C-alpha cells in the first residue's frame, strides 16, 4: 500500500494515497468531521473513555489525544489501515 503524509490541524498524518474519503478530506481541508469532534470534546471535557471502533486512520482518536485525562483506543477492521 502506498502512503503519504499530509499536514493538517491534527498534525502530520500518514494515510493511504488511494483513500477517497477520510484521508482525502484531511488532505484537502486539513481536518476531519469538525462537528463530530466538537461534540466529542464537549462530552469528554471532564475526562472519560473513548473507543473508536472502525477508526480508519485514527483521525478522531488523534484529535482526542490532546487531553491527557482521556483514555482512548482505536481499531480498524481493515488490515491495511494498521500499516499506516
N, C-alpha and C positions, 0 to 999 in steps of 0.2 A: 504494500500500500504506500503510495506516495503522499507525503505530508508537507505542510509548510507552516511557518509561524506568522501569525498576524498580530499587530499591535492593536490595542483597544482599551476600553475603560477598565477592564479587569486585569490588565497587564498583557504581556505577550502570551498567546495561546497557540499551541500546536494542534492542528487538525488535518483531516484528510482533504486533499486537493479536490477530490470528486464529490465532496459533500454539497448538496444542493439546498439544504435547509438551514440547520443550526450554524455550522461553521461559515457557510456562505453569508448569512446575515451578519455574523460577527465581523467578517472581512469587510463587508460593505458599510456597516453602521458603527462598528466598534462596541456593540453591546448586544445582548440577547434578552428578550422578554422583560423590558424595564418595568412594566406594570406588575407582572407576577413577582418580580424581585422586590419591588416596593412593598407589596402585600406581605411577602415572606419576612422581610426585615421588620415590619411592624409587628407581626405575630410572634417573632422570636426576639423582640427587643430586650426582654428580661432574661434571656438565656433559653436553653432548651435543646432538643434533639431534632435533627432534620435528616431524613432518609431520602435520598434522591435515587429512586428506582427507575431505571431507564435513563440514566444520566447522559447518554451520548458522550460528548467530550467533556462533560462536567462544568459547563459554564455557570449553572445555578449554584452548584456547590462551591466553585472557585470564588464566586462573589460573596458567599456567606462566610468564607474563611477569614474575613476581616475582623470578625467578632470572636475573641478567644474563649468566651464563656459558652459557646455553642458547640455541641457535638454534631458531627456530620459524617455521613457515609454515603458514597456514591457507587453505583454499579450499573453496568450496561450489559444487556444480554447479547449484544453484538460483539463477538470476539475481537474484531479488528479495531474497535474503539480503545481497547486496553493497551494497544501498542502505541498510541499517540503520546 
